[in-house]
Amino acid sequence: PSLLFLEINPLKDDGKPMKRKGLFVGSKEMLIKFGEALQDDKVYQLIVELEKINPKGATTGATKKLEM
């Protein structure tokens, strides 16, 4: 069967969406779980560390494979 989803995609200061595709939520339970995950202190700290590594404004474009 076909299902409907809510797409959550915050807007930048210029009014354009932050991403080409947002976060698709299909139920209250999913919304609550995403909210809990996004408010987790460990997730916040991980994003802080990622911002230190990633160049400013590099949220789009080609990705590079990390070689170890």
C-alpha positions in Angstrom: 0.0 0.0 0.0 1.0 3.6 -0.5 2.1 5.5 2.6 2.4 9.2 3.3 5.5 10.7 5.1 6.4 14.1 6.5 9.6 15.5 5.1 11.5 17.6 7.7 14.0 19.9 6.0 15.0 23.1 7.8 15.5 26.3 5.9 18.7 28.3 5.6 18.8 32.1 6.3 18.1 32.7 2.5 14.9 30.6 2.7 16.2 27.6 0.7 16.2 24.1 2.1 19.3 22.9 3.9 19.5 19.7 2.0 18.1 18.3 -1.3 16.2 15.7 0.7 15.1 16.0 4.2 14.4 13.5 7.0 11.3 11.4 6.2 9.1 10.6 9.2 6.1 8.3 8.9 4.8 7.9 12.5 4.8 9.6 15.9 7.0 6.8 17.2 9.6 7.5 14.5 9.5 11.3 15.2 10.1 10.7 18.9 13.0 8.3 18.3 14.7 10.7 15.8 14.2 13.5 18.3 15.7 11.5 21.1 18.7 10.5 18.9 19.3 14.1 17.8 19.2 15.4 21.3 21.7 12.8 22.6 24.9 14.4 24.1 27.1 11.9 22.3 25.6 12.8 18.9 26.2 16.5 19.7 29.8 15.8 20.6 30.3 13.8 17.5 29.0 16.6 15.3 31.3 19.0 17.1 34.3 16.8 16.3 33.1 16.4 12.6 32.9 20.2 12.3 36.5 20.4 13.4 37.6 18.0 10.6 35.3 19.0 7.8 36.1 22.2 5.8 33.6 25.0 6.4 30.7 25.0 3.9 31.5 21.5 2.6 28.1 20.0 3.2 27.6 19.1 -0.5 29.7 17.9 -3.3 31.9 14.8 -4.0 32.9 12.6 -1.1 36.3 11.2 -0.6 37.0 7.7 0.6 39.2 7.6 3.8 42.1 5.2 3.3 43.5 3.5 6.4 
